[in-house]
Amino acid sequence: MEQDQLKLENQICFMVYAAAREMTKQYRPLLEKLDVTYPQYLVLLVLWEQKKLSVKELGKKLFLDSGTLTPMLKRMESHELIFRQRSKQDERSVMVSLTEKGEALQEEAACIPGALLENMNLDDQEVFQLKKSLGKILNSIQKD
């Protein structure tokens, strides 16, 4: 019985990991059209909604540390998708906002969520329940 607990197929973490990898693969051809990676797409999603955030706030929303986020933001800035600027209120804080090019990608990206949902073969209730369950898991294991 205890050995069953150690079977790969019985590991929730593996199912979440494998599903996340496969989802990211599904995004790849759609994001290539925008010339962005999946993590960059996540940054764009947040900035399309929030318009301007500090690197710290962005990292918190995306569960990324500054060591991971900063190089990505530098690449995005070199591709003229975002603009980084030191905060006038707090010199230690770097603010991130979209450029016109970054804002323009929103319209091109509008079809991506629908295309992904279509590939998942889940109905609206299943999608709602999956998001609810994953949110509950994330909230329960999240470290501050």
N, C-alpha and C positions, 0 to 999 in steps of 0.2 A: 504494500500500500504506500509506504513512504517513498519508494522508488518512483511511483507514478507522479509524485510532486516534482520530480526532477526531469521529467520528460519535456522536451522542448515544446511540444504541442500544447502542454498544460500551462505554459508561462504567459501570463497576461502581458508582461513587458515585451515579450518577443512579438506577440500579435500586434501590439501598438507600434513597435519599431518597424516590423515588416510592412504594415499598412502605410505608415508614414513614408517609408522609402518608395513604395509602389505609387503612392499619391504624387510624390515629388517627380517620379518618372513620367506620370501622366501630364504634369504641368510643363515639362521640359519643351516639347515641340510648340506648345502655345506661347511660352515665354520667349522662345528663340525669335519669334516674329517681332517681339518688343525689344530684343537684344538685352534682356535682363535675366539674372539668375533667380531661383526661387526665393532665397533670402532677400534679395534686392526688391523683388515683387512685394514681399511682406512689408518692407520699409515704405514702399510706395503706397500700399493699402492704408497704412497708418497715416501717412502724410496727406493723402487725398481726403481723409476724414478730419484730421486735426490741423492741417495747414502748416503749423510751426511747433516744434517740440525741441527740448534739450536732448542731447545725446543720452543723458541719464534716463529721462522719461521714455525715450524711444526704446532703450535697452530693457527697461522694466516691462513695457508692453509686449516686447518680442521675446522676453526671457533670454536675452543675450548680454554678455558682459562687454565692457568697453574694449577689451582686447580683441574681441571678435568683431564688434560693430564698427570700430574706428577705421580699420583698413577697408572694410566694405564701403563705408561712407566716402572714403577718399576716392575709391574707384568710381563710385556713382557720381561724385563731384567732377572727376576727370572726364566722365561721359556726359557732363552738363545736365544731369537729371536733378541734382539737388545743389543747394548752396549752404555752406557752413559758415557761421559767423559767431564770434565771441559775444556773449551777452553783455549789453551795456550796463545792466544792473549788477552782474556778477561775472567778472573776468574769468573765473574758473570754469564757467559753464559755456558750452558750445551749443548754439541753436542751429537746428536743421530745418530748412524749408525747401519747397519745390521750385525748380526753375520753370520757365514756360514749357520747355521740352518735357520735363517731368509731369507737368500738369496735363499736357496734351496726350500723354500715354493713357490717361484714364479712359478716354473714349475708346481707344483701341483695345483696352483690357476688359471692357464691359462684358464681352461674350465669354470670358474665361470661366467664371463660376458655373454658368449654365452648362458649358461643355464638360466640365468635370463631373457635375451632378449626373449628367446623361450617361457618362461612362460608369458611374457607380451602381446603376440599376437599383436605386433605393427610392421608395416613395417618400412623400413629404413627412409623414409621421415617423418613418425610420430615420430620416435625416435629423429631425428634431430630437428624437430619442438618443441618437448617437452623439449629437452635440451636447446634450444634457449630461449623458453618462461621462463623456470625456472631460467636460467642464468640472463635474463632481470629482473625478479622479485627480485632475490637475490641481484643483483647490485643496484637496485633502493632502496631497504630497508636496505641494509647493512650499519652498523655504523662502522666508522674507529676505 
